C-alpha cells in the first residue's frame, strides 16, 4: 500500500461527491468518477466496486501563447497561469452512448463491436476565460479519455510544454515494459514490478541507430498485472495519435504512478496546436483475464472511421523477400564497393560491383519462381535502387531517389516476369530517416510503382530523422507518416512502415496502412537476439494498436550454418516459427527465410503456405504475458481454422479444446509440433507432423519445448 | 598598432619564406602569401607593398566523423585530432589564371570581366591521412579563397563544428556593420571603429519576427575603411554560398581581427558535408577608392556560370503593387475577421469580410489600369490567397496553399484583364517561414502560375523557419531557397525572395533568381524607420552579391497624411526617392507608393516611368559609405543615360561631370532635384524639375537637401 498522509486521505474523502461526475460502462462493471478538487481535475476507475485507478490528475502545461520570439519562449520556466491544469470550474456535461458494429477492411474478426457510454465535461478556466473538454468513454473492457480544445476567442494557438495525464495505481503491479525513447522501440521487454523499474532501467537498453532515451520513463503500450487471488490485467496505451506527439510514461515507482511524457522536438516543444483540436485518447484496458486484454479492440474503436472512398485495392498479402540474406550478412544491399556516391552525378554502371548485391536479376527471378510456385502473393526486394553504398550514418539528406534501379536490376523485366507467374513485387522505400527527401520524391516514386504494377511498399526510417530538429515520434514526424499513407492511397498503394511510430489504431482511419514494425522484429535475432519470451509479450503491447510486420518463418535458426563459429541464432524452435503466423495477427505476412531452407523442410513449410492472413474470427484460447500465447483463428470466408501456441524459455504443456468448431462437423487437422527432443538451443529443427480427424468435442494435448510451439491447420472434411 | 610580443614578431619573421607560396594579381599590385607555420595554414595580403591583411589563420573544426549517435556527438567538446586546422604539410601546388568576359542575363554592365591568378595548395594531414585544398584567386580588386575537400578514402562525410577563417587587420578601421543574426538582416547599419563594435553591439538591434543574435559578431558583407593620407576601402564578404551555411564574422576588437562564424542548425551543427565539396569563397575586396569597391564584380565572378539552357523568359520588370497600403496599415492582407482558419475546412465565402481586404477585384483593376497606363510591366498583389487571417506568429505549418484565392479575388478575370492591358500580374507566395509546406505545394503553385500567365513570384519567409530545427541562414534553408529557384526555372518563372539569405553572386548560376530582400527595405520606414544614411551604405554591403528589391518610390513620405498624429515617415526627400532608381541596381524595380500619390506628382513620376532597369554600363561617379552615392548608368540597347545622387542626413553639393557621354553628341537632360527649401523632415515634397541641353563637356551642379538627392534622365537629341 502506498504511503499517504492522514490529512491527504481526509481531504480526498471530503471532496468525494462534491463536484463529481460518475460514468458507468454498458455492463455496469466499470465506474469512472471525475471530479475537480480545488479546481484541479481528477478521475478514477473502479472495476466491480474495487479501485483499479486511484484519483489521478489531469491537465497540460503550456508555453506562453505562441509569440513572435518563440525560440526564446521555450527557454523560459513554466508559468502556471498559462497552464490548462488548474483554476477550473465545471461548466457543462454531456452524456452519450454508442453501440455499433463495424467491419475492418482487414482484421482479426469480421465485425468489431464498439460499445461505450460517454461523458464529456466542459471545464472553464475563469482566470483566462478559456474552456476545455475532457471526454471519457467507458467500455466493457475499460476506459478511454482525451482532451478537446474548442475554437474560442482565447484559445486559438498554443504550444504544449507537457501533458500531465496521470494514472495512479493503488498497489504495486507486475509490469512488462520497455525503456522510453523518442526515436526507437527496438528494445527488449523487461518484466519487473513497477517499484523496480528505476533500478532496472539502466540495464534495459542497448545501442540503436537512432536513440533519445528518457530516463526512468517507459513506452506505451504498457502491460500490467495485479497479482493475487483475483488477478487483474491492465493495459495502458493511447489511441489515435494524429497531429500530436507520441506519449511515453514517466514512472513514480514509489507511488505506482505513471504520467504522460510527450515526445519533444529538438527545441523542446511538445505539440503545436491550433483549435479546434483533440488529443489522442489515453486508454486503460482492464480485464480479469489476460486473454480479454489481448482481444480488446478499444484502441481501434476510438479511431475515426475511414473517409477513403475506395478500399478495394487493400488486400492481405503473403510475401517472401530478398532480405534475410542481407540481414544475416550473406549479401549486401549495396551494389558496388564505392563508399561515397552522389545520386545525381555518379554513373553507377561504372562502379565496381561488390559481388554480393542480392537484388540482381538472376537471384530475384529465383525468388520469384519459388514464391510463385508456393502460392505467395508478393516478393519484397530490398537494395534494388541506387544509393545504398553510403545510405546510413551520414545525415545525408538526398540519400535515395526511390526511382532509379541499380544496373543489375531490370525493373520492367522483373515486374513482367513476376506478373507472368501471378505475383507482384513489393516496393522498398528506405528513407534513411530523411523524411523531407522522401516527401520530395513521393509522387514520382508512387508513379513509378503504378507504372510497373507494384501495389505495396515497405518504407523504412533507419537513423536520425531529417528535419534534424525532429524525432521519430515527434508531432512533425507522425504527421509525415500519415501524410505518406494518405498520398499512397491516392495511388492505391498499401504501406508497411518500419522504424516508424507504433500504430495506435489508425488502420481504421487509414486502412491502407496495413502494418508497421516499431518494435524488435525477427531481424533482431541477427543483431542482438530477442529473448525467448519476446513473442509472448508483443501481442499484449505492440499489437494492441495494430499489426506488426514481424517477418517470422526462419527455419535455419542457427546462423553458424552460414558462418562457422557464428554464435547468433533465432531463439525459437522451428515449430514455434510456424505458430507465430497464428499467435501474431499479420495481414501482411512474410515467410522470411531463404528458399533453400524451405526446400529442406517443405513438409513444415506447408503450414506457412496454408495459413491465412485475414480472419472472420479470433479466439485467444489462453495467454499470459511473458509466458505463453495460444490462439485460434478462422480464415475469412472459409470454414478453415488455424491454431497456434507458443511458450517462453520454459517447456510447457497445453491442451487445446476444439469446442470453438462447429458442432456435428468433421474436421481434419494437420499438426506441426516440437519433436520430443526439440529445444530452441540444442535441437530447434526437431519437429513432428501428423494428421488426425477431430470434431468440436476433441481435445489435443501439446508439449512445447523450451521456446517452442505448435501450429494446427483445421479443415472441414466433406 | 596592435600589441604583439617581441617573441611573436621574431617568430613570424622566422617563418617568412619557409614553406610559403606567393601569388600576385594580374596587375601586380596585390600580393598574397600563403604559409604553414608549424603545420597551421596562414595567408596574408599586401597592396602596393603595404600589408592590408596580416598573417591570418585558416582551418575548420569538425565533429568526430558522422557517427551513429550523432545527436550526442554534438554535445561533446572539440577534439583537435579530428580538426582540419593543424598538422599539415604542403603536398602540392597548382597555378592557373583566367581572363574572360561574360554577359550577365540581367546586369549593371553588358560585360563583366573575370580576371585573376589562381593558386591551389594541397595540404596533407599525416595523422589522419587526409588532404584538403586551399584555393586562392587574386584579382585586380582583391582576394577570394575557399577550401576544397576532395573525395578520398579518409574524407567522405563530416560535420562542421566551426569554420575558423580569420581576417586579421593591422590597424583599427572604420566599419559599417550590422549585428550578426542567424535569422534576419533587418537591422540598421552602425558606423564605428572596429575597436568600438563590442561597446556598441547591444544598442545595435531591435526586435524582429525571427531572430537569433550572435553577440559581438557582425554580418557580411562588411564594409571597412582604413583612414588617413592614403585611405583604403575593404569589403569582407562571401561568394557562392550553396549547400553550406551563411557565415557571420566574430570580432576580436582589440586585435582588429574577424573570424568566420557559420550559421548553426538548432542542434548546433554547422554544415553536413559529403566530399567532393567546396566551401563558399571568402572575399576581401580592396581598393583605394570607395567607388571601385562598389563597382567590383568579384563576387559574381566567383560563382559558376549558369547551366540553364533557356534564359529567354528572364526580363527586367518594373512593377507596382497592392502592397504599401497594407504595410502602412491602411488595408489588410486578410479577407475576414476570423482569427483562426483551417485551409482544408474553412469556407472562406461564409466568413465575415473585414472590409479592409486590399486584394479585391475592384481595387486590383484600378491598380492594373494605372500601372498599364504608365508603362509598367507588372503588378504585384499581396493578400490574394486564403490563409492570411492567422498567418503569423503561430508556427503553423500548413499555413498557405498558394493556389486558392479569396472570394473577392477572381484570379482568371484579373489576369485576363491585366493581359488585355499589356501587363502581367506578379504572384505572391508568402511562406510564413514554413518551408516544408512550401515545398509540398511548389509544383501545384507554379502550375497555377503557368495556367494564369504569371511569370514572376515574390516569395516571403516571415517568422521562424519550419523545419523547426533550422534558421533562415542554415545550410538546409539555403538549399531550400535554391531548390525553389531551380524548380521555378523548370516552369520559366523568375523569383524575388524576401526574408531569405542575402545573395552572394548566385544570380550568375541561377539567373531567374533576380532579386531578394535580406536587408531593411522601404517597408521598414513604416516599421521602425531607416536612418537617412541607410541607402548610402547598402550599395557597399547588401548589393555586393546581388540586387535588392528595395521597393522605393514613396512620394507621400509622411504617414500622418493617412493617420493624423502618426509620427512615421520615410526619411528621405521625394527627389531622393527618384535617385534611388539609379543609385540602387534593381532589375526588378518597384514603384511602391499608391497611385493616388503618383497622380498628384505626375511630373516627378515621369522619371520613374522613364528610368531603365537593365544596363549596358554603370559608372560609380562618386561614393562614400554612409555619406553619399552618385551613379550614372546607360540603359541597355540605347544611348540613354540616367544619373542619380543621394546624400545622408547632411546637405551636400555635387557637380556631375558628363564626360562619360559620347563626345560630339547633343543630349537633353531632364533634372529632378530637391527644391531650394527641401528637407526630408520639414519639406520632403519640395522638388524642382528642369530640362537642359548638354554635351560630354558639360558639368551640372546639384544641391542636395538633408537626406535628399537628384535624378537625371539623359537622352540624345537628333
Interface residues (C-beta under 8 A of the other chain):
Chain A: X66 X67 X68 X69 X70 X71 X151 X153 X156 X157 X159 X207 X209 X211 X212 X265 X266 X267 X269 X272 X274 X275 X339 X340 X342 X390 X393 X394 X395 X396 X397 X436 X439 X440 X463 X464 X467 X468 X469 X470 X476 X479
Chain B: X66 X67 X68 X69 X70 X71 X151 X153 X156 X157 X159 X207 X209 X211 X212 X265 X266 X267 X269 X272 X274 X275 X339 X340 X342 X390 X393 X394 X395 X396 X397 X436 X439 X440 X463 X464 X467 X468 X469 X470 X476 X479
